[in-house]
Every structure is written in C-alpha cells, then in structure tokens.
Amino acid sequence: MDGHGSYVWFSYAVTLLVLCVAVVAPLRRQRGLKRQIASLARRPNARRPSARRQSDPE
C-alpha cells in the first residue's frame, strides 16, 4: 500500500466502529423505551389525577 497501510486500516476500523454504533445504539434505546413503557403500564393510575379527584370526598 506504499506506506499508507496504517491509514487505510485505521480508516476501515473507524468506519466499522461507526457502523456498529449506528446499529447498536437504536436497538439499545428501543429496548430501554420498551422497558419504560412496560413499567408505566404496570402502574395503577399513577398518571391520572382526575381519577383520584373523583374518588376523594370533598
């Protein structure tokens, strides 16, 4: 490669790293969001203050 081998292989390595991050990062984010949605779905009406107001006697 006429002295440019280290540059070429380094470029290949950086490209491979960027491609791996571009694939893995959204998958990890999706998994985290699915877990967050599942935990919110298990909550018993924690985000519905109107339901609490109806049951509270005034």
C-alpha positions as CSV (number, residue, x, y, z in Angstrom):
1,M,0.0,0.0,0.0
2,D,3.0,2.2,-0.5
3,G,3.3,3.4,3.2
4,H,-0.4,4.2,3.5
5,G,-1.5,0.9,5.0
6,S,-1.8,2.2,8.6
7,Y,-4.0,5.0,7.4
8,V,-6.2,2.7,5.3
9,W,-6.6,0.1,8.1
10,F,-7.3,2.8,10.6
11,S,-10.0,4.2,8.4
12,Y,-11.5,0.8,8.0
13,A,-11.6,0.3,11.7
14,V,-13.2,3.7,12.4
15,T,-15.8,3.0,9.7
16,L,-16.6,-0.4,11.2
17,L,-16.9,1.2,14.7
18,V,-19.2,3.9,13.4
19,L,-21.4,1.4,11.6
20,C,-21.6,-0.8,14.7
21,V,-22.6,2.1,16.9
22,A,-25.2,3.2,14.3
23,V,-26.8,-0.3,14.6
24,V,-26.4,-1.0,18.3
25,A,-27.4,2.4,19.7
26,P,-31.0,2.5,18.3
27,L,-31.5,-1.1,19.4
28,R,-30.4,-0.3,23.0
29,R,-32.6,2.8,23.0
30,Q,-35.6,0.7,21.8
31,R,-35.1,-1.9,24.5
32,G,-35.0,0.9,27.1
33,L,-38.1,2.5,25.9
34,K,-39.9,-0.8,25.8
35,R,-39.0,-1.4,29.4
36,Q,-40.1,2.1,30.4
37,I,-43.4,1.7,28.6
38,A,-43.9,-1.7,30.3
39,S,-43.2,-0.2,33.8
40,L,-45.6,2.7,33.1
41,A,-48.3,0.2,32.0
42,R,-47.9,-1.7,35.3
43,R,-48.6,1.4,37.4
44,P,-52.1,1.7,38.8
45,N,-53.4,5.0,37.5
46,A,-50.3,7.0,38.7
47,R,-50.6,9.5,35.8
48,R,-54.3,10.1,36.1
49,P,-55.0,12.7,38.7
50,S,-58.6,13.1,37.6
51,A,-59.4,9.6,38.8
52,R,-58.1,10.5,42.3
53,R,-60.2,13.6,42.4
54,Q,-63.4,11.7,41.7
55,S,-62.8,9.2,44.5
56,D,-61.9,11.9,47.1
57,P,-64.8,13.1,49.1
58,E,-65.0,16.8,49.5
